[in-house]
Amino acid sequence: MNKEVTFHINNMAYTITVDEKIHKELSKYLDLGKNNDTRDLLAAYIRLSQEYNTFQKNVEDITNKLSRF
């Protein structure tokens, strides 16, 4: 199910519609109840990028292991 979420970044409000899972992931790194500055947004982006890279590496490792069989 989709959910509307409003981010406050540098005193400007941005409302987007996202899947509930995405909402949960975004709210891990951004405080939705307060104004976030650019540093907070950049830090959240870097953390999500690190998670993605770790996930991608794990998938590649599993794929390589499975291809040996």
N, C-alpha and C positions, 0 to 999 in steps of 0.2 A: 504494500500500500504506500502511496506517495504522501509526503508530509511537507508542509511549508515551514521553512525555517528562516529566521531573520538574523543576520549577522550585523553587528555594529562595529565598523572599522573606521578608525580616525573620525569618529563622530558622524558617520554617514551610515544609513541603514540599507542593507542589501537583502532582499527577500528572494529566496529561490525555492523550487520544489524539488525534493529529493526522495529517494527510496528510504524507508526506515533504517535499513542497514547502513546506508551512507550517512544518514543523520547521526547514528550512534558513533560511527567512526570519526566524523568531524567533531562531534562534541567531546571526544576524548582529548583533543588537542586545543580546541578553542572554547573559551568560556562564553556561552551563548547569552548569559545574563548580564554581561558588562560590555563596555566599550573596549575593543581590542585595538592595539596600535599595529603599525606595519611590522614591527619586530615579532609580535605574537603570530601574525599571519605567516610570516616567513618561517618561523620556528615550526609551526604546524605543517607547512608544506614540506620542510626538510624531514620531519619525523615520518610523515606519510610516505615520502620518497624512500626513506631508509627501509620502512616496512615492506614496500613494494619490491625493492631490490633484494631483500632477504627472501621474500616469497618466491621471486623469480629464480634466484639461485637454487633454492630448495627444489623447485619444480624441475630445473635443469639437471640437478643431481639425481633425482628420482628417475627422470627420463633416461639418463645415461645408464643407470643401474639396470633398468628394465630392458634396455636395448641389448644388453649382453646375453639375455636369455633366449 
